[in-house]
């Protein structure tokens, strides 16, 4: 009995996927007359987008990030810069509160690299956001280093993948201690009558002395609605799957076919079970792009219109960056029969680098194929056709939903709201309103907190006390 | 000829001073029925505050911060926690974009410690904010470490003050290189016709190899409206004044009397001149609290009402934290004749720890005195009386304005808008509308960029090109 068969009509969840850059996965599209990508550095763009996503009942906006750059193609940054291909790239944390203020239900999931700042500072930052958004924050845990990001951080070399995950495991221990164990429930009293703000006997110092980190002090914020933000991960190496099996509540994936995804989903669910969790404690979202219209013809015309703006050279530069292979040195018609991943390639991008093993690609095909929608499928068609595809992918791969990228923004999300949402709702596969509560509860959690099987829950000092949050 | 005499009617500038905590400088006041301090962890509070400040034509909101805690009093955190005395304390960066979206002119100046994150990551974060706010960002440069913050960052000891400033000087070099030299003007092309986003020949790699930092890579964002955010500083030691004389465009001060402030202002202006800048290239803002009403009587009644809510014990805990002296071990009536500053006390707080040398204080008096308004003056009176005091302070000390703290928030800023602003405007000492342009221009700068005398300007690679920003 497959999981899909046991749950044939599960609700399809959808995140929106974005990057603070003129290009995310569809290079060249910033030139399209209806595209607003060039406004990526304005709050108007992000607030308008957040409102559109909330209108679509989309679960969350997932903000990708890295401080690496696509400098593999031609051995320099020129192609990436010329096309704005994920460079420049702004800090996604900085726009969140404006989007949070303009919405009430949209989750805000942000990529942040555990190597960029001390765990104490980072834990406080996430707790602040979880307070300000009233519990709508998710964290996509990134542990990797692109080579270019190592240079800007002044480090000598990329740690091995295994050591990176060891560091990340200890980093997680530190932030769990701060989020889960420092302030007991009930520590925050806020009593104007007695003048007691907090009960010092219920606020505890974290004493962490590990191999990589040392922290001694209380967590700097009161418990936020979720304490630990909803945890996402994107790694898909064996070690990455193990890390995700332990820590992740959501996994962002990418793959060109259902066949590629299915074993990744099953493998990571198995890692969760090995870690003492339930296979269903993790939700999987795969990247996809939808191009739709009222009819098949309208959708295809839209796709053909979009294609006039693609820049395959930029797509190839991005693919070179993801894989560590300089495709500028290949003949465009050369078939790519075997691809060896560069070990130093950021693990954050591993999920994007799986080629469909069922066909042979030429360099030129690869570039064109990736010029819209990157490494994920592109569903082109009328709403019923797209909905069929979405259902098939969920039911056959056991994913929980999609991480929705775009060709033209915000048109892609407006089309999703106007055309796809009603179709999925009519099929009983999409929510008709947001669930109440925090992001964790909206995603199906029974409480605003990590569930008791999650390893972060083991850091709670006071399991006998009711784990309800202060208001 | 004194500077004040040469400029007898200079406009009085006003910032508002805030901390993401239930207490800033008036412990206990969160219990006042009209006070909204307990909402410090909500966006509603911060957005409403920002709108009120903009209604007052206040130049900027200055957000204090540190990850240190007041754990000197009694040798533990209990008193600070019980009263919420600057603990908990959230990350002030996280609320900025919501405030920026809700306003058009208010500057947003944020304290960020150069020790908390790599300069590359920090420079990108500030550039992002400068883009998103359309050039309204200021940075209060903090170089210090409270002992408690050293422990949470896993460091063994506090660097000496001199070394901290050496590190900070090199940190500034790195961020200037990223902000000023990496992207030439005109590098960001954004041409939808040709498909060129950026001109790679005008984007340059920073190669910094110093004693404390090593960075190799391009700045990750396009030039923001101000490139370098408006730079503020608060140190007042001799080394701190030298650092400020070099880097600061604004100085936040605090002192209980005009006599205490005057030499600090003159000394730092002299350091600016020594550094090849103009004495007027730095503006000085001293902390002050205003309690006003339509009449003297109304103001005094308000003050007496507020005093019913003060918690002197918390004020003493905060003062213990600032000075490094455990006042819980003193007899309340003991006179304090001489106070030796603890060398490890955070330099960020140096400005707050100057006692008035003209009188002898008892511990009890110190606590009561500090329970409203902290280390700055408290002006209590009808609008004309308060305006007289503000004018006197500016004219006699050569400061440029105030850093307005509060007893009850947002009442203090509403009163300022309704009562003090019209009085100062009638005297020709306060603006009647915001100046156009970026924060730097609103504060009197002739351009959105660092002026040519500022050491950051020396890092521009292309002085012969017009230093105008891309749109």
Interface residues (C-beta under 8 A of the other chain):
Chain A: X20 X22 X23 X28 X30 X31 X38 X41 X42 X43 X47 X67 X69 X76 X77 X78 X81 X82 X83 X84 X87 X88 X89 X90 X91 X93 X94 X95 X96 X97 X98 X99 X100 X101 X102 X116 X117 X118 X120 X121 X124 X125 X127 X128 X129 X131 X132 X133 X134 X148 X151 X152 X153 X154 X190 X192 X195 X196 X197 X198 X199 X200 X203 X213 X214 X215 X216 X217 X218 X220 X221 X222 X311
Chain B: X20 X22 X23 X28 X30 X31 X38 X41 X42 X43 X47 X67 X69 X76 X77 X78 X81 X82 X83 X84 X87 X88 X89 X90 X91 X93 X94 X95 X96 X97 X98 X99 X100 X101 X102 X116 X117 X118 X120 X121 X124 X125 X127 X128 X129 X131 X132 X133 X134 X148 X151 X152 X153 X154 X190 X192 X195 X196 X197 X198 X199 X200 X203 X213 X214 X215 X216 X217 X218 X220 X221 X222 X311
